[in-house]
Amino acid sequence: MLDKLVHYLPVIIIVSPIVFTIILYQGNKLIYKHRWRAIHFMVQISAFIYLFAVTYMLERLVPFTITGYIVITILVVLAILLIRQWKKDTEVVLSKALKMLSRILFLICFVLYIVLVVVEIVRLFS
């Protein structure tokens, strides 16, 4: 049983973000009855799942560990957002910056996810 789970783990990690995104959106739309609220909540939560999936697919694709570079990039983007917020508002609210970071992560990781899935499909059939 455990051998089959380990064998199918890459497929589960690659497919789960899309399924999770659809379930989150539909669940929030059903609960709150507000489309944009459901979209914003789905984006903020599923960004980290897409980040995990993209990191996993990049680790399989490149011959070196990429996780450190991703963490450093995320911290630099967060620092830029906080400095921008400090210059603009003179008041720094971490929750605002984290919300913006999750939206940026979702956009970047969603596009990378689609590109990496296409790359995986091409590698599978070539």
A tleap script that builds the chain and sets N, CA, C and O, in Angstrom:
source leaprc.protein.ff14SB
mol = sequence {
  NMET LEU ASP LYS LEU VAL HIE TYR LEU PRO
  VAL ILE ILE ILE VAL SER PRO ILE VAL PHE
  THR ILE ILE LEU TYR GLN GLY ASN LYS LEU
  ILE TYR LYS HIE ARG TRP ARG ALA ILE HIE
  PHE MET VAL GLN ILE SER ALA PHE ILE TYR
  LEU PHE ALA VAL THR TYR MET LEU GLU ARG
  LEU VAL PRO PHE THR ILE THR GLY TYR ILE
  VAL ILE THR ILE LEU VAL VAL LEU ALA ILE
  LEU LEU ILE ARG GLN TRP LYS LYS ASP THR
  GLU VAL VAL LEU SER LYS ALA LEU LYS MET
  LEU SER ARG ILE LEU PHE LEU ILE CYS PHE
  VAL LEU TYR ILE VAL LEU VAL VAL VAL GLU
  ILE VAL ARG LEU PHE CSER
}
set mol.1.N position { 0.823 -1.196 0.000 }
set mol.1.CA position { 0.000 0.000 0.000 }
set mol.1.C position { 0.867 1.260 0.000 }
set mol.1.O position { 0.627 2.197 -0.762 }
set mol.2.N position { 1.878 1.263 0.868 }
set mol.2.CA position { 2.762 2.424 0.959 }
set mol.2.C position { 3.587 2.594 -0.314 }
set mol.2.O position { 3.888 3.715 -0.724 }
set mol.3.N position { 3.955 1.457 -0.942 }
set mol.3.CA position { 4.711 1.531 -2.191 }
set mol.3.C position { 3.896 2.191 -3.296 }
set mol.3.O position { 4.430 2.971 -4.084 }
set mol.4.N position { 2.606 1.880 -3.355 }
set mol.4.CA position { 1.754 2.492 -4.372 }
set mol.4.C position { 1.578 3.980 -4.121 }
set mol.4.O position { 1.539 4.772 -5.062 }
set mol.5.N position { 1.472 4.363 -2.850 }
set mol.5.CA position { 1.344 5.783 -2.511 }
set mol.5.C position { 2.592 6.543 -2.917 }
set mol.5.O position { 2.499 7.632 -3.482 }
set mol.6.N position { 3.757 5.981 -2.637 }
set mol.6.CA position { 5.019 6.624 -3.012 }
set mol.6.C position { 5.143 6.686 -4.533 }
set mol.6.O position { 5.679 7.651 -5.078 }
set mol.7.N position { 4.647 5.653 -5.215 }
set mol.7.CA position { 4.711 5.630 -6.671 }
set mol.7.C position { 3.817 6.701 -7.295 }
set mol.7.O position { 4.189 7.312 -8.297 }
set mol.8.N position { 2.640 6.933 -6.707 }
set mol.8.CA position { 1.700 7.910 -7.249 }
set mol.8.C position { 1.842 9.303 -6.644 }
set mol.8.O position { 1.100 10.206 -7.031 }
set mol.9.N position { 2.758 9.507 -5.719 }
set mol.9.CA position { 2.929 10.807 -5.075 }
set mol.9.C position { 3.231 11.936 -6.053 }
set mol.9.O position { 2.642 13.008 -5.915 }
set mol.10.N position { 4.111 11.760 -7.030 }
set mol.10.CA position { 4.331 12.858 -7.985 }
set mol.10.C position { 3.065 13.255 -8.745 }
set mol.10.O position { 2.832 14.439 -8.990 }
set mol.11.N position { 2.259 12.282 -9.114 }
set mol.11.CA position { 1.019 12.582 -9.828 }
set mol.11.C position { 0.053 13.338 -8.919 }
set mol.11.O position { -0.611 14.278 -9.355 }
set mol.12.N position { -0.022 12.927 -7.664 }
set mol.12.CA position { -0.903 13.597 -6.708 }
set mol.12.C position { -0.460 15.039 -6.500 }
set mol.12.O position { -1.297 15.941 -6.471 }
set mol.13.N position { 0.834 15.268 -6.357 }
set mol.13.CA position { 1.347 16.623 -6.134 }
set mol.13.C position { 1.113 17.502 -7.360 }
set mol.13.O position { 0.832 18.693 -7.224 }
set mol.14.N position { 1.225 16.929 -8.545 }
set mol.14.CA position { 1.062 17.720 -9.761 }
set mol.14.C position { -0.411 18.028 -10.043 }
set mol.14.O position { -0.724 19.109 -10.541 }
set mol.15.N position { -1.305 17.114 -9.739 }
set mol.15.CA position { -2.723 17.299 -10.059 }
set mol.15.C position { -3.485 18.022 -8.944 }
set mol.15.O position { -4.480 18.692 -9.223 }
set mol.16.N position { -3.049 17.903 -7.716 }
set mol.16.CA position { -3.817 18.424 -6.582 }
set mol.16.C position { -4.062 19.935 -6.598 }
set mol.16.O position { -5.128 20.344 -6.137 }
set mol.17.N position { -3.171 20.794 -7.086 }
set mol.17.CA position { -3.482 22.226 -7.053 }
set mol.17.C position { -4.735 22.612 -7.825 }
set mol.17.O position { -5.511 23.450 -7.365 }
set mol.18.N position { -4.938 22.019 -8.977 }
set mol.18.CA position { -6.123 22.370 -9.769 }
set mol.18.C position { -7.382 21.891 -9.062 }
set mol.18.O position { -8.364 22.629 -8.975 }
set mol.19.N position { -7.363 20.674 -8.561 }
set mol.19.CA position { -8.530 20.134 -7.852 }
set mol.19.C position { -8.814 20.967 -6.609 }
set mol.19.O position { -9.965 21.305 -6.333 }
set mol.20.N position { -7.767 21.296 -5.860 }
set mol.20.CA position { -7.922 22.090 -4.639 }
set mol.20.C position { -8.468 23.486 -4.953 }
set mol.20.O position { -9.303 24.006 -4.213 }
set mol.21.N position { -8.003 24.088 -6.043 }
set mol.21.CA position { -8.473 25.414 -6.441 }
set mol.21.C position { -9.962 25.385 -6.778 }
set mol.21.O position { -10.716 26.261 -6.352 }
set mol.22.N position { -10.376 24.396 -7.529 }
set mol.22.CA position { -11.790 24.283 -7.909 }
set mol.22.C position { -12.665 24.051 -6.683 }
set mol.22.O position { -13.720 24.670 -6.546 }
set mol.23.N position { -12.230 23.160 -5.790 }
set mol.23.CA position { -13.012 22.879 -4.571 }
set mol.23.C position { -13.103 24.118 -3.692 }
set mol.23.O position { -14.175 24.428 -3.172 }
set mol.24.N position { -11.982 24.838 -3.517 }
set mol.24.CA position { -11.998 26.056 -2.705 }
set mol.24.C position { -12.931 27.116 -3.286 }
set mol.24.O position { -13.700 27.746 -2.560 }
set mol.25.N position { -12.854 27.303 -4.590 }
set mol.25.CA position { -13.702 28.316 -5.226 }
set mol.25.C position { -15.180 27.953 -5.099 }
set mol.25.O position { -15.995 28.781 -4.693 }
set mol.26.N position { -15.515 26.731 -5.442 }
set mol.26.CA position { -16.917 26.323 -5.408 }
set mol.26.C position { -17.465 26.339 -3.979 }
set mol.26.O position { -18.606 26.743 -3.751 }
set mol.27.N position { -16.640 25.894 -3.013 }
set mol.27.CA position { -17.080 25.900 -1.620 }
set mol.27.C position { -17.332 27.304 -1.096 }
set mol.27.O position { -18.339 27.551 -0.431 }
set mol.28.N position { -16.423 28.220 -1.392 }
set mol.28.CA position { -16.600 29.601 -0.936 }
set mol.28.C position { -17.737 30.307 -1.664 }
set mol.28.O position { -18.445 31.120 -1.071 }
set mol.29.N position { -17.911 30.005 -2.927 }
set mol.29.CA position { -19.016 30.605 -3.670 }
set mol.29.C position { -20.350 30.094 -3.121 }
set mol.29.O position { -21.326 30.843 -3.061 }
set mol.30.N position { -20.390 28.837 -2.726 }
set mol.30.CA position { -21.598 28.263 -2.151 }
set mol.30.C position { -21.896 28.849 -0.775 }
set mol.30.O position { -23.052 29.123 -0.451 }
set mol.31.N position { -20.851 29.043 0.034 }
set mol.31.CA position { -21.040 29.557 1.398 }
set mol.31.C position { -21.374 31.045 1.391 }
set mol.31.O position { -22.359 31.462 2.000 }
set mol.32.N position { -20.557 31.848 0.705 }
set mol.32.CA position { -20.698 33.305 0.784 }
set mol.32.C position { -21.606 33.902 -0.284 }
set mol.32.O position { -22.059 35.037 -0.134 }
set mol.33.N position { -21.884 33.165 -1.363 }
set mol.33.CA position { -22.733 33.634 -2.459 }
set mol.33.C position { -22.187 34.900 -3.130 }
set mol.33.O position { -22.937 35.660 -3.743 }
set mol.34.N position { -20.908 35.109 -3.010 }
set mol.34.CA position { -20.286 36.287 -3.605 }
set mol.34.C position { -19.083 35.814 -4.418 }
set mol.34.O position { -18.129 35.266 -3.864 }
set mol.35.N position { -19.132 36.027 -5.728 }
set mol.35.CA position { -18.130 35.486 -6.631 }
set mol.35.C position { -16.729 36.025 -6.365 }
set mol.35.O position { -15.777 35.249 -6.285 }
set mol.36.N position { -16.588 37.337 -6.226 }
set mol.36.CA position { -15.257 37.924 -6.065 }
set mol.36.C position { -14.641 37.604 -4.716 }
set mol.36.O position { -13.424 37.450 -4.613 }
set mol.37.N position { -15.454 37.503 -3.693 }
set mol.37.CA position { -14.934 37.109 -2.384 }
set mol.37.C position { -14.382 35.685 -2.444 }
set mol.37.O position { -13.342 35.386 -1.857 }
set mol.38.N position { -15.090 34.812 -3.160 }
set mol.38.CA position { -14.628 33.437 -3.331 }
set mol.38.C position { -13.333 33.383 -4.130 }
set mol.38.O position { -12.442 32.590 -3.824 }
set mol.39.N position { -13.230 34.222 -5.152 }
set mol.39.CA position { -12.010 34.245 -5.964 }
set mol.39.C position { -10.821 34.729 -5.146 }
set mol.39.O position { -9.745 34.134 -5.203 }
set mol.40.N position { -11.006 35.799 -4.390 }
set mol.40.CA position { -9.900 36.336 -3.589 }
set mol.40.C position { -9.455 35.345 -2.519 }
set mol.40.O position { -8.257 35.176 -2.292 }
set mol.41.N position { -10.403 34.693 -1.863 }
set mol.41.CA position { -10.045 33.707 -0.843 }
set mol.41.C position { -9.324 32.520 -1.478 }
set mol.41.O position { -8.332 32.029 -0.940 }
set mol.42.N position { -9.826 32.065 -2.617 }
set mol.42.CA position { -9.206 30.945 -3.308 }
set mol.42.C position { -7.780 31.276 -3.729 }
set mol.42.O position { -6.886 30.438 -3.605 }
set mol.43.N position { -7.561 32.488 -4.225 }
set mol.43.CA position { -6.228 32.903 -4.648 }
set mol.43.C position { -5.265 32.924 -3.462 }
set mol.43.O position { -4.136 32.446 -3.569 }
set mol.44.N position { -5.708 33.473 -2.340 }
set mol.44.CA position { -4.824 33.598 -1.181 }
set mol.44.C position { -4.452 32.249 -0.584 }
set mol.44.O position { -3.331 32.079 -0.103 }
set mol.45.N position { -5.357 31.300 -0.606 }
set mol.45.CA position { -5.073 29.993 -0.023 }
set mol.45.C position { -4.328 29.088 -0.999 }
set mol.45.O position { -3.353 28.439 -0.622 }
set mol.46.N position { -4.777 29.041 -2.238 }
set mol.46.CA position { -4.181 28.092 -3.176 }
set mol.46.C position { -2.823 28.548 -3.709 }
set mol.46.O position { -2.143 27.766 -4.374 }
set mol.47.N position { -2.415 29.758 -3.447 }
set mol.47.CA position { -1.099 30.224 -3.895 }
set mol.47.C position { 0.013 29.361 -3.313 }
set mol.47.O position { 0.992 29.058 -3.996 }
set mol.48.N position { -0.136 28.975 -2.077 }
set mol.48.CA position { 0.916 28.190 -1.429 }
set mol.48.C position { 0.928 26.749 -1.931 }
set mol.48.O position { 1.977 26.105 -1.937 }
set mol.49.N position { -0.219 26.243 -2.347 }
set mol.49.CA position { -0.262 24.900 -2.917 }
set mol.49.C position { 0.386 24.900 -4.294 }
set mol.49.O position { 1.121 23.976 -4.644 }
set mol.50.N position { 0.109 25.943 -5.073 }
set mol.50.CA position { 0.777 26.071 -6.368 }
set mol.50.C position { 2.278 26.260 -6.176 }
set mol.50.O position { 3.073 25.729 -6.952 }
set mol.51.N position { 2.668 27.003 -5.159 }
set mol.51.CA position { 4.093 27.188 -4.878 }
set mol.51.C position { 4.764 25.852 -4.571 }
set mol.51.O position { 5.860 25.577 -5.058 }
set mol.52.N position { 4.110 25.033 -3.770 }
set mol.52.CA position { 4.657 23.710 -3.435 }
set mol.52.C position { 4.765 22.839 -4.682 }
set mol.52.O position { 5.775 22.165 -4.883 }
set mol.53.N position { 3.729 22.850 -5.520 }
set mol.53.CA position { 3.743 22.032 -6.734 }
set mol.53.C position { 4.805 22.508 -7.727 }
set mol.53.O position { 5.495 21.697 -8.343 }
set mol.54.N position { 4.930 23.827 -7.875 }
set mol.54.CA position { 5.935 24.373 -8.790 }
set mol.54.C position { 7.339 24.052 -8.285 }
set mol.54.O position { 8.221 23.700 -9.069 }
set mol.55.N position { 7.542 24.174 -6.988 }
set mol.55.CA position { 8.844 23.834 -6.414 }
set mol.55.C position { 9.172 22.370 -6.667 }
set mol.55.O position { 10.298 22.037 -7.040 }
set mol.56.N position { 8.199 21.504 -6.467 }
set mol.56.CA position { 8.417 20.074 -6.700 }
set mol.56.C position { 8.739 19.790 -8.164 }
set mol.56.O position { 9.650 19.017 -8.458 }
set mol.57.N position { 8.004 20.406 -9.078 }
set mol.57.CA position { 8.250 20.164 -10.504 }
set mol.57.C position { 9.591 20.738 -10.945 }
set mol.57.O position { 10.277 20.147 -11.779 }
set mol.58.N position { 9.969 21.896 -10.384 }
set mol.58.CA position { 11.284 22.464 -10.721 }
set mol.58.C position { 12.413 21.605 -10.164 }
set mol.58.O position { 13.454 21.460 -10.804 }
set mol.59.N position { 12.215 21.035 -8.973 }
set mol.59.CA position { 13.233 20.148 -8.393 }
set mol.59.C position { 13.454 18.921 -9.280 }
set mol.59.O position { 14.572 18.421 -9.393 }
set mol.60.N position { 12.385 18.449 -9.899 }
set mol.60.CA position { 12.510 17.299 -10.807 }
set mol.60.C position { 13.173 17.685 -12.117 }
set mol.60.O position { 13.807 16.853 -12.766 }
set mol.61.N position { 13.031 18.943 -12.506 }
set mol.61.CA position { 13.492 19.398 -13.818 }
set mol.61.C position { 14.963 19.813 -13.812 }
set mol.61.O position { 15.699 19.487 -14.744 }
set mol.62.N position { 15.395 20.523 -12.779 }
set mol.62.CA position { 16.770 21.016 -12.734 }
set mol.62.C position { 17.622 20.111 -11.846 }
set mol.62.O position { 17.097 19.471 -10.935 }
set mol.63.N position { 18.922 20.052 -12.098 }
set mol.63.CA position { 19.766 19.119 -11.348 }
set mol.63.C position { 20.248 19.635 -9.983 }
set mol.63.O position { 21.068 18.977 -9.342 }
set mol.64.N position { 19.768 20.767 -9.537 }
set mol.64.CA position { 20.199 21.285 -8.236 }
set mol.64.C position { 18.976 21.709 -7.427 }
set mol.64.O position { 17.871 21.824 -7.956 }
set mol.65.N position { 19.199 21.937 -6.131 }
set mol.65.CA position { 18.105 22.309 -5.245 }
set mol.65.C position { 17.716 23.764 -5.473 }
set mol.65.O position { 18.571 24.650 -5.463 }
set mol.66.N position { 16.449 24.003 -5.674 }
set mol.66.CA position { 15.959 25.337 -6.020 }
set mol.66.C position { 15.171 25.965 -4.879 }
set mol.66.O position { 14.825 27.144 -4.948 }
set mol.67.N position { 14.886 25.210 -3.846 }
set mol.67.CA position { 14.034 25.679 -2.752 }
set mol.67.C position { 14.596 26.921 -2.073 }
set mol.67.O position { 13.842 27.844 -1.763 }
set mol.68.N position { 15.882 26.962 -1.840 }
set mol.68.CA position { 16.503 28.121 -1.202 }
set mol.68.C position { 16.343 29.391 -2.012 }
set mol.68.O position { 16.077 30.459 -1.462 }
set mol.69.N position { 16.507 29.271 -3.318 }
set mol.69.CA position { 16.338 30.432 -4.188 }
set mol.69.C position { 14.895 30.940 -4.163 }
set mol.69.O position { 14.652 32.146 -4.198 }
set mol.70.N position { 13.957 30.019 -4.104 }
set mol.70.CA position { 12.548 30.411 -4.058 }
set mol.70.C position { 12.233 31.123 -2.756 }
set mol.70.O position { 11.543 32.143 -2.761 }
set mol.71.N position { 12.727 30.602 -1.639 }
set mol.71.CA position { 12.484 31.236 -0.333 }
set mol.71.C position { 13.100 32.630 -0.283 }
set mol.71.O position { 12.473 33.569 0.205 }
set mol.72.N position { 14.322 32.767 -0.785 }
set mol.72.CA position { 14.980 34.076 -0.791 }
set mol.72.C position { 14.213 35.059 -1.671 }
set mol.72.O position { 14.052 36.221 -1.300 }
set mol.73.N position { 13.741 34.608 -2.828 }
set mol.73.CA position { 12.965 35.475 -3.714 }
set mol.73.C position { 11.678 35.929 -3.043 }
set mol.73.O position { 11.303 37.097 -3.152 }
set mol.74.N position { 11.002 35.028 -2.356 }
set mol.74.CA position { 9.767 35.388 -1.653 }
set mol.74.C position { 10.050 36.420 -0.564 }
set mol.74.O position { 9.289 37.376 -0.408 }
set mol.75.N position { 11.123 36.240 0.185 }
set mol.75.CA position { 11.468 37.195 1.238 }
set mol.75.C position { 11.843 38.563 0.664 }
set mol.75.O position { 11.514 39.593 1.253 }
set mol.76.N position { 12.530 38.576 -0.483 }
set mol.76.CA position { 12.880 39.851 -1.124 }
set mol.76.C position { 11.624 40.566 -1.612 }
set mol.76.O position { 11.503 41.782 -1.460 }
set mol.77.N position { 10.690 39.817 -2.199 }
set mol.77.CA position { 9.441 40.434 -2.661 }
set mol.77.C position { 8.652 40.979 -1.474 }
set mol.77.O position { 8.084 42.068 -1.556 }
set mol.78.N position { 8.610 40.230 -0.370 }
set mol.78.CA position { 7.929 40.706 0.831 }
set mol.78.C position { 8.589 41.975 1.374 }
set mol.78.O position { 7.900 42.903 1.798 }
set mol.79.N position { 9.912 42.014 1.360 }
set mol.79.CA position { 10.620 43.207 1.822 }
set mol.79.C position { 10.313 44.407 0.925 }
set mol.79.O position { 10.122 45.518 1.419 }
set mol.80.N position { 10.267 44.188 -0.381 }
set mol.80.CA position { 9.930 45.274 -1.310 }
set mol.80.C position { 8.520 45.778 -1.052 }
set mol.80.O position { 8.280 46.985 -1.057 }
set mol.81.N position { 7.593 44.865 -0.829 }
set mol.81.CA position { 6.212 45.271 -0.538 }
set mol.81.C position { 6.113 46.066 0.758 }
set mol.81.O position { 5.370 47.044 0.836 }
set mol.82.N position { 6.859 45.646 1.771 }
set mol.82.CA position { 6.827 46.368 3.048 }
set mol.82.C position { 7.464 47.751 2.935 }
set mol.82.O position { 6.958 48.714 3.511 }
set mol.83.N position { 8.566 47.855 2.200 }
set mol.83.CA position { 9.214 49.157 2.012 }
set mol.83.C position { 8.314 50.081 1.199 }
set mol.83.O position { 8.195 51.268 1.502 }
set mol.84.N position { 7.683 49.531 0.169 }
set mol.84.CA position { 6.751 50.333 -0.636 }
set mol.84.C position { 5.581 50.833 0.209 }
set mol.84.O position { 5.145 51.977 0.083 }
set mol.85.N position { 5.087 49.954 1.067 }
set mol.85.CA position { 3.984 50.335 1.945 }
set mol.85.C position { 4.434 51.397 2.954 }
set mol.85.O position { 3.675 52.315 3.265 }
set mol.86.N position { 5.640 51.279 3.454 }
set mol.86.CA position { 6.172 52.250 4.418 }
set mol.86.C position { 6.341 53.619 3.760 }
set mol.86.O position { 6.019 54.645 4.359 }
set mol.87.N position { 6.848 53.630 2.523 }
set mol.87.CA position { 7.045 54.902 1.816 }
set mol.87.C position { 5.711 55.551 1.443 }
set mol.87.O position { 5.575 56.774 1.489 }
set mol.88.N position { 4.744 54.740 1.079 }
set mol.88.CA position { 3.467 55.272 0.606 }
set mol.88.C position { 2.563 55.687 1.768 }
set mol.88.O position { 1.990 56.776 1.742 }
set mol.89.N position { 2.429 54.843 2.773 }
set mol.89.CA position { 1.465 55.082 3.850 }
set mol.89.C position { 2.100 55.489 5.172 }
set mol.89.O position { 1.389 55.946 6.067 }
set mol.90.N position { 3.383 55.343 5.325 }
set mol.90.CA position { 4.150 55.544 6.562 }
set mol.90.C position { 3.672 54.638 7.689 }
set mol.90.O position { 4.115 54.780 8.828 }
set mol.91.N position { 2.781 53.717 7.385 }
set mol.91.CA position { 2.335 52.732 8.367 }
set mol.91.C position { 2.442 51.365 7.700 }
set mol.91.O position { 1.925 51.154 6.603 }
set mol.92.N position { 3.110 50.454 8.368 }
set mol.92.CA position { 3.330 49.134 7.799 }
set mol.92.C position { 2.356 48.151 8.442 }
set mol.92.O position { 2.335 47.978 9.661 }
set mol.93.N position { 1.555 47.514 7.598 }
set mol.93.CA position { 0.617 46.493 8.049 }
set mol.93.C position { 1.033 45.189 7.385 }
set mol.93.O position { 0.913 45.028 6.171 }
set mol.94.N position { 1.526 44.255 8.207 }
set mol.94.CA position { 2.059 43.006 7.667 }
set mol.94.C position { 0.983 42.173 6.983 }
set mol.94.O position { 1.261 41.513 5.981 }
set mol.95.N position { -0.224 42.192 7.499 }
set mol.95.CA position { -1.285 41.382 6.889 }
set mol.95.C position { -1.600 41.859 5.470 }
set mol.95.O position { -1.895 41.047 4.593 }
set mol.96.N position { -1.537 43.173 5.245 }
set mol.96.CA position { -1.746 43.718 3.903 }
set mol.96.C position { -0.647 43.252 2.950 }
set mol.96.O position { -0.918 42.868 1.812 }
set mol.97.N position { 0.583 43.289 3.426 }
set mol.97.CA position { 1.716 42.873 2.596 }
set mol.97.C position { 1.655 41.372 2.305 }
set mol.97.O position { 1.955 40.945 1.190 }
set mol.98.N position { 1.271 40.575 3.297 }
set mol.98.CA position { 1.173 39.137 3.080 }
set mol.98.C position { 0.051 38.794 2.111 }
set mol.98.O position { 0.178 37.860 1.320 }
set mol.99.N position { -1.041 39.538 2.165 }
set mol.99.CA position { -2.146 39.331 1.233 }
set mol.99.C position { -1.692 39.651 -0.196 }
set mol.99.O position { -1.989 38.907 -1.131 }
set mol.100.N position { -0.979 40.748 -0.349 }
set mol.100.CA position { -0.465 41.130 -1.665 }
set mol.100.C position { 0.574 40.103 -2.152 }
set mol.100.O position { 0.604 39.754 -3.332 }
set mol.101.N position { 1.416 39.629 -1.236 }
set mol.101.CA position { 2.412 38.620 -1.587 }
set mol.101.C position { 1.740 37.344 -2.068 }
set mol.101.O position { 2.185 36.737 -3.042 }
set mol.102.N position { 0.672 36.934 -1.393 }
set mol.102.CA position { 0.000 35.701 -1.814 }
set mol.102.C position { -0.645 35.877 -3.188 }
set mol.102.O position { -0.680 34.929 -3.972 }
set mol.103.N position { -1.146 37.048 -3.489 }
set mol.103.CA position { -1.721 37.287 -4.818 }
set mol.103.C position { -0.643 37.274 -5.903 }
set mol.103.O position { -0.845 36.718 -6.983 }
set mol.104.N position { 0.495 37.890 -5.607 }
set mol.104.CA position { 1.614 37.876 -6.557 }
set mol.104.C position { 2.121 36.453 -6.755 }
set mol.104.O position { 2.395 36.035 -7.880 }
set mol.105.N position { 2.247 35.705 -5.646 }
set mol.105.CA position { 2.691 34.316 -5.737 }
set mol.105.C position { 1.731 33.482 -6.570 }
set mol.105.O position { 2.154 32.639 -7.361 }
set mol.106.N position { 0.436 33.719 -6.390 }
set mol.106.CA position { -0.533 32.961 -7.167 }
set mol.106.C position { -0.354 33.225 -8.654 }
set mol.106.O position { -0.335 32.286 -9.450 }
set mol.107.N position { -0.225 34.480 -9.038 }
set mol.107.CA position { -0.068 34.800 -10.460 }
set mol.107.C position { 1.187 34.161 -11.053 }
set mol.107.O position { 1.144 33.557 -12.125 }
set mol.108.N position { 2.291 34.303 -10.347 }
set mol.108.CA position { 3.559 33.748 -10.847 }
set mol.108.C position { 3.518 32.222 -10.867 }
set mol.108.O position { 3.883 31.595 -11.862 }
set mol.109.N position { 3.071 31.635 -9.766 }
set mol.109.CA position { 3.080 30.176 -9.662 }
set mol.109.C position { 2.052 29.524 -10.575 }
set mol.109.O position { 2.284 28.421 -11.069 }
set mol.110.N position { 0.930 30.177 -10.807 }
set mol.110.CA position { -0.072 29.612 -11.710 }
set mol.110.C position { 0.471 29.540 -13.130 }
set mol.110.O position { 0.301 28.529 -13.812 }
set mol.111.N position { 1.120 30.604 -13.574 }
set mol.111.CA position { 1.706 30.612 -14.922 }
set mol.111.C position { 2.831 29.580 -15.003 }
set mol.111.O position { 2.908 28.822 -15.970 }
set mol.112.N position { 3.699 29.547 -13.998 }
set mol.112.CA position { 4.779 28.552 -13.980 }
set mol.112.C position { 4.229 27.136 -13.928 }
set mol.112.O position { 4.782 26.229 -14.550 }
set mol.113.N position { 3.151 26.946 -13.194 }
set mol.113.CA position { 2.524 25.627 -13.095 }
set mol.113.C position { 2.052 25.147 -14.466 }
set mol.113.O position { 2.293 24.002 -14.847 }
set mol.114.N position { 1.386 26.021 -15.194 }
set mol.114.CA position { 0.905 25.649 -16.528 }
set mol.114.C position { 2.074 25.333 -17.456 }
set mol.114.O position { 2.036 24.347 -18.192 }
set mol.115.N position { 3.111 26.169 -17.421 }
set mol.115.CA position { 4.291 25.935 -18.261 }
set mol.115.C position { 4.961 24.613 -17.894 }
set mol.115.O position { 5.332 23.840 -18.777 }
set mol.116.N position { 5.117 24.352 -16.604 }
set mol.116.CA position { 5.788 23.123 -16.181 }
set mol.116.C position { 4.953 21.880 -16.460 }
set mol.116.O position { 5.513 20.819 -16.735 }
set mol.117.N position { 3.642 21.982 -16.397 }
set mol.117.CA position { 2.797 20.842 -16.761 }
set mol.117.C position { 2.949 20.537 -18.247 }
set mol.117.O position { 3.030 19.373 -18.640 }
set mol.118.N position { 2.987 21.575 -19.069 }
set mol.118.CA position { 3.204 21.362 -20.506 }
set mol.118.C position { 4.566 20.733 -20.743 }
set mol.118.O position { 4.688 19.830 -21.571 }
set mol.119.N position { 5.589 21.187 -20.039 }
set mol.119.CA position { 6.929 20.609 -20.169 }
set mol.119.C position { 6.916 19.143 -19.757 }
set mol.119.O position { 7.525 18.308 -20.425 }
set mol.120.N position { 6.229 18.823 -18.664 }
set mol.120.CA position { 6.137 17.425 -18.211 }
set mol.120.C position { 5.418 16.561 -19.246 }
set mol.120.O position { 5.823 15.425 -19.495 }
set mol.121.N position { 4.365 17.089 -19.844 }
set mol.121.CA position { 3.628 16.329 -20.855 }
set mol.121.C position { 4.501 16.093 -22.087 }
set mol.121.O position { 4.510 14.995 -22.644 }
set mol.122.N position { 5.232 17.119 -22.509 }
set mol.122.CA position { 6.137 16.965 -23.659 }
set mol.122.C position { 7.225 15.963 -23.341 }
set mol.122.O position { 7.553 15.130 -24.186 }
set mol.123.N position { 7.798 16.018 -22.140 }
set mol.123.CA position { 8.828 15.049 -21.753 }
set mol.123.C position { 8.277 13.634 -21.677 }
set mol.123.O position { 8.988 12.673 -21.969 }
set mol.124.N position { 7.019 13.503 -21.288 }
set mol.124.CA position { 6.399 12.188 -21.160 }
set mol.124.C position { 6.202 11.530 -22.519 }
set mol.124.O position { 6.418 10.328 -22.674 }
set mol.125.N position { 5.789 12.330 -23.508 }
set mol.125.CA position { 5.498 11.766 -24.825 }
set mol.125.C position { 6.653 11.835 -25.804 }
set mol.125.O position { 6.503 11.407 -26.948 }
set mol.126.N position { 7.786 12.351 -25.401 }
set mol.126.CA position { 8.911 12.392 -26.354 }
set mol.126.C position { 9.922 11.317 -26.057 }
set mol.126.O position { 10.929 11.207 -26.756 }
savepdb mol mol.pdb
quit
